Amino acid sequence: MTPKLNDRRFLLWGIPGLSLLIAAFSLPTGPYGRWPLVLVHWLIGLYFTTGYWLANRQLWRGLPVRFPSPAQTPRRLWALAGLAVLVTTAATVALILPVHLLRPEEHLLSAGKLLEEVRFSLVPTVAVLTLYESTYFFQEWKASLGRAEQLARAATQAQLDALQSQLDPHFLFNNLNTLAALIEPGNAPAQDFVEQLADVYRYVLLAQGRPTVPLAEELAFIETYLALHKARFRDNLRVEISIAPAALARHVAPLSVQLLVENALKHNVASREHPLHLHLSTDETATHLQVENTLRPRTAGLVPGTGTGLANVRQRYALLGASTAVQVLATPDTFVVRLPLLPW
């Protein structure tokens, strides 16, 4: 994508100003004085400056598309330096040819003269490209700070949505451990349930402040989270998890998969007649995680969903720089959300 840099002021003020500066340094001496020649030499300088500026501007606009990430900045700068010489040389020949036909005695096409013109033109070329690159760098730095702030807010909101409570999670976690100690040793199901509930809150606490987590960690949490619901739904909830081993090392936003599972449980019927089927899987390339559930919305008992949680997930993945957006696919019988798996 072409970098979003508004350079209108550069073009309106930079080209005339730079051409005037070049004209002032290149005026010839003669019996008629210097100032009567300013206008003519400024127009010639304006012609050359406009050509060099627009040619190198187009070069600069293309390189961030080829090298978009901050890690590729050194490669982009080296490519910019090398290609700027080639572009300036080609522009020199293209610009001198018309004026040579008009005034051949002043604008020669000899190799020595062309080399001199190229070397002289490289000075303003470097100045122009430095102006564009530094402005772009500052703009990207500000945008990066804004994305980090938005991501922090989105992660905090996701944690609050997952907890569904105003209680301090540390307080809940510590008291769950106390409750587990109070349950009679012979009541294994109750012990297991409390321990699983404590594991859920432990994961929520550990995930705080982390922009991403490995998919393997999130799935281990999901299995514990679903085990709690299986104790309530029993056979009314049927879960299938088929994940490619290569996908386990990739990353997801913490609690994002949990939110999708929670939405499926919250907004759909799960009964003996109509069990809720939940399927978590990855594609063949291990680049996306798919959360699919049967679609049978509840008609009573819960307020219809507002879509805030799903919008939050979309925003978080956009801020994390996911290569593709979160996709939602709905049919009359199924509801599918595809999350891009992140490399880090």
N, C-alpha and C positions, 0 to 999 in steps of 0.2 A: 504494500500500500504506500502511495506517495506521502512523504512526511507533511504534516499539516503545519506549515510555516507561512505566516502571512508576511510576504516580503514586498508588499506594495510600496511602503515608504523607502525601502532600499532602492527600488527601481526609480521612483520619482525623484529622490534626492541624491542617491549614491551615484548614478550614472552621470548626470550633469556635473556634480561636484568633482568627481574623479577625473572626468574629461577636462574640466577647467584646470585642475591641478597639473595634469599631464601637459596641457598646452602651455602653461606658464613656464614649465621647465624645459620645453622643447622649442621655444621660440628662437628663430635665427636672428643674429645681429646683422645690421645693415644701415645704410645711410638714411633710410626712412624711419629709423627708430623701431622700438619693439611694439608699442601699443596699437598702432594701426593694423598689425597683423594678428592681434589677439582673436578677433572674431573668426577669421578664416581658419586659424589653427585650432581654435576651440571646436569649430564645426567638424574639422577633420578628426580631432580627438574624440568628439562625440560619436562619430561614425565607428571608429575602431573600438572605443570603450563599450558601446552598445553591443557590438558583435561578440567581443570577448566575454562580456558579462553574461549575455544570454546563453552562449555556448557552454560556459562553465556552470552556470546555474542549472541547466538541463542535466549536465553530468552529475552534479551534486544531488539533485532530486532523485536520480536513479539508483545511487549507491545505497541509501538506507533501505531501499526495497530489497536489494540483493543481500545486504548485511544488516538485518533489523535489530538483532539483540545487542544489549550493552556489552556482552562478552566478545562480540565481533567488531567492536570499535577499532582496535588496532589494525585489523585487516582492512576495515573500511578506509582508514586514514592512509594506509600504504597504497591502496588502490586509487584513492583520490589523488595522491601525490603523483603517481605514475601516469595516470590517465590525463591529469591536468596538463602535463607537458605535451602529450600527444594531441589533445584537443586544442591547446593554444597554438601549436605548430600548424595544425590543419586550418584553424581559423585565420592565422596570419596569411597563409597562402590565399585562402578564399577572399579575404578582405583586401589584400594588396592588389590582386589581379584587376578589379574594376578601376581603381585609382591609377594603376600603371597605364591602363589604356588611355586615361584622360591626361595624366601628367607623367609620362615615362621618364623624363629627366630627373624627377624628384623621388620617384618610387620605383627603384630598380628591382628586377626579379633575379638578381644574382644570388648565389648561395651565401656569400658573405653578408650581403645586405639582409637577406631573409633571416639568417642566424642572429644578426644584431637585433632585428625587430622582435624575434621570439624571446631573446634574453631580456629585452626591455619590457615586453608585455607580461613576462612571468611575475614581475614585481607586483603590479596591480592585481594580477590573477590570484596570487597567494593572499593578498589582502582581502579580496572579495570572498574567497573560499574560507578563510579564517573567520570572517564575519558570519557567514552562513553556518559554519560548523559550531562555533561558540554559541550562537543564538539557539541553534537546534539542541545542543547539549544542555543549556540552561532550561529550555522549555521541557525537555524530557525529564530533567531532574525534578522540576516542580510537579510534573505529572506523576512521577514515581512516588513522591511524598504524598500526593493526594490519594493515589491508589492504596498505599500502605495504610493510610488513615481510614479509608472506606473499608478495607479488608478487616481491620481491627474491629470496627463497629459491627460489621456483618458477622464476624465470628462470635462476638459477644452476644448479639441477638440470637444466633443459632443456639448457643449454650443455654440462654434463658428459655427459648422455645422448648429445648429438649428436657429441661428440668421441670417445666410447668409448675413452678413453685417459687415463692418468695423466700423460702427458708435457705439458710446458708448450707451449701452442699457438704461442707466439712462437718457441720452439726449432724446432718442426716447420716453421713457415712459412719461417724463415730458411734452414733446411737444404734445403728444397724448391727455393728459389731457387738455392742452391749446386749442387744436383743438376742443375738445368736448364742451368747454365753448363757442366757437365761432359759433357753428352750431345753426341754428334757433331752438327754442324750439318745433316748430310744426313738425320738421323733425325727427320723432321718429326712422325710420329705420337707418338714418345716425348716430344718437346718439348711438343707440344700437351697430352698427358696430364698431364705434370708442371705445366704452367702452369695447367691447369684445377684440379688438386689444390691448387695454391697459392691460386687464387682462392677455393676453398671455405673454406680456413682464414682467408683475409683477411676474408671475410664474417663468419665466426664471431667474429673479433676485433673487427670494427667493430660488430657487433650487441651486444656486451657492454655492459651498463648502460643499454640502451635498452628501455623498456617495450613500444614498438611500432615497426614499420617500415612504409613504404609497400608495398603489395602488389606494385608494379612491381619494387621491390628484391628482395623475397623470391622472385618468379618468375624474375628474372634469375639468382639464386643456384640456384634449383631446376633451371633448364635446364643450368647448368654441372654441378651435382651428378648429374643424370641422364645427361649426356654421359659422365661417368666410368663409370657403370654400363653404358651402352650398349657401351663398349669391351669389357666382359666378357660381357654377355648377347647383344649383337648383335641379331639379329632376334627373339630370344626375349623381348625387352622392347619393347612397342609403346606409344608415348606420344602422347596427343592433348591439346593445350592450347587451350581456347577461352574466352577471357576478354573480357568486355565492356569497352570502353575506359573507360567511366565508373567501373569498379571499380578501375582501376589506382591512382588517387589515394587510395583508402581504405587503411586500415591493418590489419595483423595482428600477432600476437605473434611476435617473431623466432624462427625455426627451428621454428615450430609446423607449417607446411606440410611442411617437410623431415622432421619426425618421422613424419608420416602416410605420406609416400612411402617412407621407410625401413622402416616397419612392413610396408607392402605387399610390398617386395622381400624382406624378411627371412623372412616367414612364409608366402609362397605359392610354388608351383611356377612356374618360368619355363623352359620347354623348347621344343624344336622342335614337339613334338606338342601341347603346351599352353602357348602363349605367354602371358605376363602382360600384360594390357591395363590401362593406367593412363590415366585421363581426369581432367583438371583443368578445371573450368568454373565460371561464375558464373550466377546466376539472372537473370531478366528485369529485376528491380529493382536488380541490382548490390549487393545487401546481404548475400549469402552466397557463400562459395567452397566448391565441392563437390569432394572428392577421392574418386574412385571407382576400384576395382580389381576384377578378376575374383577370385573366391574359390575357391582350390584349395589348401588348407593342405598344407604339407609334412608328410610322415609320418615323416621321419627326418632326422637331421643337426643339428637345432636344438632347443633347449629351448623348450617352448611359451611363448608370451607371457604375461606377468603382468598386463598392462593398466596398468602403472604410468605409462608414457609418455602414454597417452591420458588417464588421470586427471589427470596433470600439466597437459596442455593444457586440459582442462575447468576446472581450478582457476585457471589463469592468466587465461582469458577471463572467468571469474566475478569475479576480483579487478579486472580492467580495466573492469568495469561494462558488459559487453556487454548489448545489449538483449534478446538471446535466448541460450539456452544452446547449447553445442556438441551437435549431434545425431548419433547413430550409427544407421544404417539397414542392416540385414543381411538378405540373402535367401540361398537355397541357392547362388546363382551369383555374387553381387556383395557387396561391402562398401563402404559409403558413409559418409563423415564430412562434415558440413556445418559450416563455421566461419563465425560471424558476422563481417562486415567492419566494422571500427570507424571512426568518423569522424575519429579522430586517433590 
